[in-house]
Structure formats: C-alpha cells, structure tokens
Amino acid sequence: MSLQEIYQLARPLWTVWIFLVFLGIVAWAFWPKNKAKLEEHGSIPLNDD
C-alpha cells in the first residue's frame, strides 16, 4: 500500500472527523448546563471598567 493510496482512503475521513468535532462544539455550546457561563462570557465586551 503506497502513501498515495493511504491518502485516498483517509481524505474522506477527515471531512467526517471535522464535521463530528463541529457538531460536538455546537452541542456543547447549546447544552442547557453551559448557558449561564456562556452568557456571562458573551457580555464581557459590554462591561465598562
């Protein structure tokens, strides 16, 4: 098995892997337990020092 053949087999798997990571991040961001913490972080730019 040459390096080119390995590349041809692995190339579609990267798309699936990146998509699964993206879905994991979205699920984490919208998880109800994280809502208060993320809203607090989102208001940081609006806070006056």
SELO-20126 format. One record per residue (C-alpha): residue in one letter; residue number from 0; x negated, y negated, z. Coordinates in Angstrom, 2 decimals. Each point is the difference from the previous one (the first is absolute). Example, Ala and Ser with C-alpha at 12.3 -4.5 7.8 and 13.67 -1.06 7.14 Angstrom:
residues 2
ATOM res   n       u       v       w
ATOM   A   0  -12.30    4.50    7.80
ATOM   S   1   -1.37   -3.44   -0.66
end
This chain:
residues 49
ATOM res   n       u       v       w
ATOM   M   0    0.00    0.00    0.00
ATOM   S   1   -1.56   -3.26   -1.11
ATOM   L   2    0.25   -3.37    1.65
ATOM   Q   3    2.27   -1.21   -2.80
ATOM   E   4    2.46    2.83    0.67
ATOM   I   5    0.02   -0.77    3.72
ATOM   Y   6    0.66   -3.66   -0.79
ATOM   Q   7    2.92    0.94   -2.27
ATOM   L   8    1.53    2.12    2.78
ATOM   A   9   -0.53   -2.54    2.80
ATOM   R  10    1.12   -3.10   -1.87
ATOM   P  11    3.78    0.56    0.38
ATOM   L  12   -0.44    0.94    3.67
ATOM   W  13   -1.38   -3.46    0.81
ATOM   T  14    3.23   -1.56   -1.20
ATOM   V  15    2.02    2.29    2.26
ATOM   W  16   -2.36   -0.63    2.94
ATOM   I  17    0.16   -3.81   -0.35
ATOM   F  18    3.80    0.16   -0.35
ATOM   L  19    0.29    2.07    3.19
ATOM   V  20   -2.25   -2.43    1.88
ATOM   F  21    2.13   -2.90   -1.23
ATOM   L  22    3.20    1.73    1.15
ATOM   G  23   -1.59    0.67    3.39
ATOM   I  24   -0.90   -3.66    0.44
ATOM   V  25    3.50   -1.12   -0.99
ATOM   A  26    1.58    2.52    2.39
ATOM   W  27   -2.28   -1.18    2.81
ATOM   A  28    0.83   -3.66   -0.69
ATOM   F  29    3.76    0.61    0.06
ATOM   W  30   -0.01    2.39    2.96
ATOM   P  31    2.30   -1.49    2.69
ATOM   K  32   -2.58    0.50    2.75
ATOM   N  33   -2.46   -2.36   -1.75
ATOM   K  34    2.50   -2.77   -0.74
ATOM   A  35   -0.71   -2.27    2.99
ATOM   K  36   -3.78    0.24   -0.36
ATOM   L  37    0.06   -0.68   -3.75
ATOM   E  38    2.38   -2.94    0.38
ATOM   E  39   -2.35   -1.45    2.63
ATOM   H  40   -2.96    0.39   -2.36
ATOM   G  41    2.02   -1.55   -2.83
ATOM   S  42    0.67   -3.16    2.00
ATOM   I  43   -3.69   -0.68    0.72
ATOM   P  44   -0.44   -2.45   -2.92
ATOM   L  45    2.98   -2.03    1.26
ATOM   N  46   -1.37   -0.45    3.53
ATOM   D  47   -1.48   -3.38    0.86
ATOM   D  48   -3.12   -0.03    2.11
end
